[in-house]
């Protein structure tokens, strides 16, 4: 298992990015959370095995239909052992 902090940049708010991310995470078995940032980015904390994480990151680079992802930054972090995947609303 690995933990990644993922920052998705581009036109990624107001296009159901968080809801779609949760649907994909639930389907793949990724645990963690997703939230909008004040600067327009979307932040994802994700935990999964290597193969699952690769598929999840591929999706993050595309996003939902109306999203325009320009950059995806990832930083490996310490495992938090999340129980599920949640949408965090500020």
C-alpha positions in Angstrom: 0.0 0.0 0.0 1.1 3.5 -0.7 -0.2 7.0 0.2 -0.2 9.8 -2.4 -1.1 13.4 -2.0 -2.4 14.5 -5.4 -3.0 18.0 -6.6 -5.0 18.4 -9.8 -4.8 21.7 -11.6 -6.8 23.1 -14.5 -10.5 23.7 -14.9 -11.4 21.1 -12.2 -14.0 22.8 -10.0 -17.6 23.1 -10.9 -17.4 20.0 -13.3 -18.3 17.3 -10.8 -14.6 16.4 -10.2 -15.0 15.5 -6.6 -18.1 13.4 -7.1 -16.5 11.6 -10.1 -13.3 11.1 -8.2 -15.2 9.4 -5.4 -17.1 7.1 -7.8 -13.8 6.0 -9.5 -12.1 5.6 -6.1 -15.0 3.5 -4.8 -14.9 1.4 -8.0 -11.1 0.8 -7.7 -11.0 0.4 -4.0 -8.9 3.5 -3.3 -9.3 5.0 0.1 -8.8 8.6 1.3 -10.6 11.9 0.4 -11.0 14.7 -2.2 -11.6 18.4 -1.6 -11.6 21.6 -3.5 -8.9 24.1 -2.7 -9.4 27.9 -2.5 -7.0 28.5 -5.4 -9.1 26.4 -7.9 -7.1 23.1 -7.6 -8.5 19.8 -6.4 -6.6 18.0 -3.6 -6.8 14.2 -3.3 -5.3 12.1 -0.5 -5.3 8.5 -1.8 -4.2 5.1 -0.5 -4.0 2.0 -2.6 -1.7 -0.7 -3.9 0.7 0.2 -6.7 -1.4 -1.2 -9.6 -4.6 0.4 -8.4 -2.9 3.7 -7.8 -1.6 3.8 -11.4 -5.1 3.3 -12.7 -6.4 6.0 -10.3 -3.7 8.5 -11.4 -4.5 7.8 -15.0 -8.1 8.8 -14.3 -6.9 11.9 -12.3 -5.0 13.0 -15.4 -8.3 12.9 -17.4 -11.0 13.7 -14.9 -14.7 13.8 -15.7 -16.0 14.8 -19.1 -16.1 18.6 -18.6 -12.8 18.9 -16.7 -9.7 20.3 -18.3 -6.7 18.9 -16.4 -3.5 20.7 -17.1 -1.2 19.3 -14.4 -1.2 16.5 -11.8 1.4 16.7 -9.0 2.0 13.8 -6.6 3.8 13.5 -3.4 4.3 10.3 -1.5 3.3 10.4 2.1 2.8 8.4 5.2 0.0 5.8 5.2 -3.0 7.0 7.2 -5.1 3.8 6.8 -8.3 5.5 5.7 -11.4 3.3 5.9 -13.2 4.6 2.8 -13.1 7.5 0.3 -14.9 10.7 1.1 -15.8 14.0 -0.5 -14.8 16.8 1.9 -16.9 19.9 1.6 -15.3 23.0 3.2 
